[in-house]
Amino acid sequence: MLVGAIGVLWAINSAGPKPDEIKAEFEARIEALNKIPAEEAIRKDEFALDLLNNEDYKKYAKALWLKLERAERSLHDAAQLEKAATKEVPPFLARSKDLSKIERADLQLLIGEARSLQNNYGMTRFGDSLRKRQAELSAKLESMPKPVGPLDVIELNRKTKAALHEGRFSDALDLIDEFMKRPEARDHRTKIDPTTESIASKAAAAAAVILQKAQGLLDRNDKVAALQVIDRSKSDFRRFPKETDALEALRRRITPR
């Protein structure tokens, strides 16, 4: 009878917890925990909590368990940050996806929002997406026409006057048209000098002189020189239909079909 009781106790003891095995198992699971990427902060935190809730690990691997308990505080903070990012970042990425529909003012706001989200959640799994989107938004803004300022008006006036001085009347109009496409250009319209009206007036006067010169050469029977005068001037008057028509009419008289 006594032998039987001893045998039962031995079986119970031999079937009980084996500290070395439990510790080894705990170490293996800690290693698995460490392999979870930081970007999967929520899963990592849940795994750590599961390990801490194991009473055998706490009892038979106390030092390692305490080490994990201290580390879990930072894992929990990272998981909370990940949860907050999950609420805020995806909606922002969706709103800022179609760059073709975003105006300049909205672009500037979105860039600021991207910067703020990146400061808050750059260490989460959304970090790369936020950095990429901020770069895309910044590139889009950089590619857009720059808003007009007072110095831009001065530069425009300098260029248009130079074009007029050289007789490039159409180029002068092109400069003004491109300028007016830029943001806030209309706020400076009254400061543009020369105006499109004065350019048109100067173009009409210059075309009359060219026609007179070409006609004079034609009257002297110098058709080649007359054609050269007309052809050299064609591009300068390409934006002035009346003057272009007059030059073409004289050309047809010189070289009738």
C-alpha positions, 0 to 999 in steps of 0.5 A: 500500500505504501509503495503504491502511494509513493508511486502516485506521488512520484507520478504527480510530481513528475507530471507537474511543472518543469521550471527549465522547460517553462523558462525555455518556452518563455524565452522562445516566445520572447524571441518570437515577440521580438521578431514582430515588426515595430509597424505591427505595434497592436499585434505586438502589444497583444502578444506581450500581454498574453505572455504576461498573463501566463502565471507559469511564466511569472512563477518560473521565469520571474526575472524574464517576466519582470523584464517583459513587464517593463518593456510592455509599457512602451509596447502599449504606448506604441499600440495606442499610437497605432490605434490613433493613427489608424483613425486619422491617417487613412481618411487623410490619405483618401482625401489627398489622393487625387492631386488633379482636383486639389487647388493651390490653397488646399494643397498648402493646407494638406501639406501642413496636415501631412507634416503634422500627421508625420510628426505624430505618427511617423513612427507607425506603419503609416510613416512611409505613406505619409512621407510619400504623400507629403512629397507628392503634394509638395511636388504638385504645389511646386509645379503650379504657377507661382502667385504674382507679387509686386516684383513679378509685375516689374519684371513683366513690364521690363520684358514687355517693353523690351519686346516692344522696343524690338518690334515683337508685338505678339511676344509682348501679348504672350508675356501678358497672357501667361502672366494673367494665368498665374494666381492673384495676377488680376490683383495687379492688372492695373499696374501692367504697363504697357497695356494690351491696348497700347501694344495693339496701338503700337502694332497697328502703327508699326504695321503701317510703316512696314506696309509703306516700306514694302510698297515703296520697294514694290513701286521701285520694282524690288519685289525680293526686298519687299517680300523680305520686309513682309516675311520678317514681320509676319511673326511679330504680327501673328496675334493681330488679324487686321495687320496680318491680313494687310501684310498677306494682301500685299504679299499676294499682290507681289506673288499672285497665284 
